[in-house]
Every structure is written in structure tokens, then in C-alpha cells.
Amino acid sequence: MKEIKTPWGSITPKVDLFPIYYLIFIYGFIYIFPFGKSLIGISWFDFLRSEDGPLEWIQFFQYLFASIISLFIFIKSRNKKSFKILIWLVLALACFIIAGEEISWSERITGFSLNSISEINVQGETNFHNLPFFHHNLLDLTFILSSLFLGWIGWRKWPNVKSLPGKN
């Protein structure tokens, strides 16, 4: 970059391109470029995100693992009597609920389902995130807002949190 000389010293402007790379990856690689449909009849992304496909199980295990680790941190730190400790418990519960929702509370594994929920469910499963109101009105908005908040805004707002990537 070009160095700018001022009476108070030199300035070298920097531009952080991480947000642009992040958006190109998320919206370009994941959503816009579904390669393979014309060659083998199904795109790689459609295969990966299929029901009971690899992405669903990877997500399940990641959320389950995050729940177990968060619960472990809560149990190890519960005698510190801090509000931050409760956040670990909330995170453990949230990750457990998301893991259960991801595999429809093991409906296809055990064969057990709640017909009252699966009858009104968009995909005919026993989960809450595919109920008509949530699925049609809130699912995409919730994903976008949580991704922005926990990703970009969290990275910029809380630079000292050690679990987030460091600033360049």
C-alpha cells in the first residue's frame, strides 16, 4: 500500500478483506455454484445436504460435541458463581436442542415419532424447526441474523474473546 506522509507521521492504510472473502465463500461456494447437476443428475451440494446425508450428520455430531464440551465447562466452573458460567449452561442446552432437531429427535433411527407434530410438519418429521410458521417465516431470517451476529459482529465487537479468530 502507498504510504501517506503527514506532519504527525506516516500512515499506511490497510484494508481487511476477510469479510469479502467470507461472503464470497458462503454465498458463492455454498449457494450459487452447485456443480455436477448436468453431469451426474445431482449437484454435490444437493447430495451433501440430502436428508440423512453427510452434512446433516456432521452438524449433529458437531452440535452434540459442543453441547458436551459446554456442559463439561459449566460443571468444572460452577463454583465460581459468575454470570458467565450460566452462559455455558445455556449454550450446552441450546446445542443439545439443535442437535436433537437436526436428526428429528432420532425419529428415523428409532422409528418413534409424535404424529401430532409430524402431521403438521413441512417435511413430515418430529421436529419444531420445520413447523409451517417457523419454516416459512423465521428459518432463513434466524440463520442470517445469527450468522451475522455470531460471525462478523461478534468478531468486530468482542476482539478479546479467545474463541474468535484474531484480527489482522
C-alpha positions in Angstrom: 0.0 0.0 0.0 1.0 3.6 -0.5 2.5 5.4 2.5 0.9 8.7 3.3 3.2 11.3 4.9 1.6 13.7 7.4 3.0 16.4 9.7 2.4 13.9 12.6 4.0 10.9 11.0 3.3 8.3 8.3 0.1 6.4 7.6 -0.1 3.2 5.7 -3.8 2.4 5.0 -4.9 -1.2 5.4 -8.0 -2.9 4.1 -9.2 -6.1 5.7 -10.6 -8.3 3.0 -11.8 -11.1 5.4 -15.5 -10.1 5.3 -15.4 -10.1 1.5 -13.8 -13.5 1.3 -16.3 -14.8 3.9 -19.3 -13.6 1.9 -17.9 -14.9 -1.4 -17.3 -18.3 0.2 -20.7 -18.5 1.9 -22.9 -17.2 -0.9 -20.8 -18.2 -3.8 -19.3 -21.6 -3.0 -22.3 -22.9 -1.0 -25.3 -21.4 -2.7 -24.5 -20.2 -6.2 -22.2 -22.9 -7.6 -24.0 -26.2 -7.4 -21.7 -28.1 -9.8 -22.4 -31.5 -11.2 -26.2 -31.5 -11.8 -25.7 -31.7 -15.6 -23.0 -34.4 -15.3 -24.4 -36.9 -12.8 -28.0 -35.7 -12.2 -27.5 -34.3 -8.7 -25.3 -31.4 -7.6 -22.6 -32.1 -4.9 -24.4 -29.7 -2.6 -27.8 -31.4 -3.1 -26.1 -34.8 -2.3 -24.3 -33.5 0.8 -27.4 -31.7 2.2 -29.8 -34.6 1.4 -32.0 -36.0 4.2 -29.7 -38.2 6.5 -26.8 -37.1 4.3 -23.3 -36.3 5.4 -23.9 -32.6 6.2 -26.8 -33.4 8.5 -24.8 -36.0 10.5 -21.7 -33.8 10.6 -23.9 -31.0 12.0 -25.5 -33.3 14.5 -22.1 -34.5 15.9 -20.7 -31.0 16.0 -23.7 -29.7 18.0 -23.7 -32.7 20.3 -19.9 -32.4 20.9 -20.3 -28.6 21.5 -23.1 -29.4 24.0 -21.0 -32.0 25.9 -18.0 -29.6 26.0 -20.1 -26.7 27.1 -21.7 -28.8 29.9 -18.3 -30.0 30.9 -17.0 -26.4 31.2 -20.1 -25.4 33.2 -19.7 -28.3 35.6 -15.9 -27.6 36.1 -16.6 -23.9 36.7 -19.9 -23.9 38.6 -18.4 -23.0 41.9 -17.1 -19.7 40.6 -20.5 -18.1 41.0 -20.4 -15.9 37.9 -23.0 -14.9 35.3 -20.6 -16.1 32.6 -20.9 -19.6 33.9 -24.6 -19.6 33.2 -23.9 -18.8 29.5 -22.1 -22.1 29.3 -25.2 -23.9 30.6 -27.4 -22.0 28.1 -25.0 -22.9 25.3 -25.0 -26.5 26.3 -28.8 -26.7 26.3 -29.1 -24.8 23.0 -26.6 -27.0 21.3 -28.3 -30.1 22.6 -31.7 -28.9 21.3 -30.2 -28.1 17.9 -28.5 -31.5 17.7 -31.8 -33.2 18.5 -33.7 -31.1 16.0 -31.1 -31.9 13.3 -31.8 -35.6 13.4 -35.5 -35.1 14.2 -35.0 -36.4 17.7 -33.8 -39.8 16.3 -37.2 -40.4 14.6 -35.7 -42.3 11.7 -33.3 -44.3 13.9 -35.8 -45.5 16.5 -39.0 -45.4 14.4 -40.7 -43.5 17.1 -42.4 -40.2 16.2 -45.1 -37.9 17.5 -47.9 -38.0 14.9 -49.4 -34.7 16.2 -46.2 -32.9 15.3 -45.2 -34.8 12.1 -48.7 -34.3 10.6 -48.4 -30.5 10.5 -44.7 -30.5 9.8 -43.5 -29.3 6.4 -41.2 -32.4 6.0 -43.4 -34.8 7.9 -40.9 -35.2 10.7 -40.9 -34.8 14.5 -39.1 -31.5 14.9 -40.1 -27.9 15.5 -37.9 -26.0 13.1 -40.0 -27.4 10.1 -43.4 -26.4 11.5 -45.0 -24.1 8.9 -44.7 -20.8 10.7 -41.1 -21.2 11.7 -40.1 -22.9 8.4 -41.7 -20.4 6.1 -41.2 -17.2 8.1 -38.3 -17.4 10.5 -35.8 -20.1 9.4 -33.8 -18.1 6.9 -34.0 -14.9 8.8 -32.8 -16.6 12.0 -29.9 -18.2 10.2 -28.9 -15.0 8.5 -29.1 -12.9 11.7 -27.4 -15.4 13.9 -24.6 -15.9 11.3 -24.1 -12.1 11.1 -24.2 -11.6 14.9 -22.0 -14.6 15.9 -19.7 -14.1 12.9 -18.9 -10.7 11.7 -20.4 -8.6 14.5 -19.0 -10.8 17.2 -15.6 -10.8 15.6 -15.6 -7.0 15.5 -17.4 -6.2 18.8 -15.5 -8.6 21.1 -11.9 -8.7 19.9 -10.6 -10.1 23.2 -12.7 -13.3 23.1 -10.1 -16.0 22.6 -12.5 -18.4 20.8 -12.9 -16.0 17.9 -10.3 -15.5 15.1 -7.8 -12.7 15.8 -7.9 -9.5 13.9 -5.1 -9.0 11.4 
